[in-house]
Amino acid sequence: MTEEQIKFLCKQIVEHSNRPLSDFEKELIKQSIDKSKNWLEMINSILAILSAK
């Protein structure tokens, strides 16, 4: 799998998750996925957004 495919799948998971996220939170997570340089950075940024809630 390429990095772009992984990012696409992660964004789809965020969009279709059962977790109650506002549109703003979803957009923040998607932007952090796009800007991440590797999978660890991606996971850490998503966790930071979710834990700030």
Phi, psi and omega in degrees: 000140178275165178299319180296322178294320179295316179298318178300313180297318179298319179293325177294321178297316179298315184294324187251018180287153174278352180291132182287095179246140175286165177299324179296315179296318178300318180294320177300316181296316179298320178294321179293326175297313181297323185274349182292147181262343178203173185294326180293317178297321179297312181296316181297320180290322177295315179297323179296318179294316182290326182281341180283351184290000000 
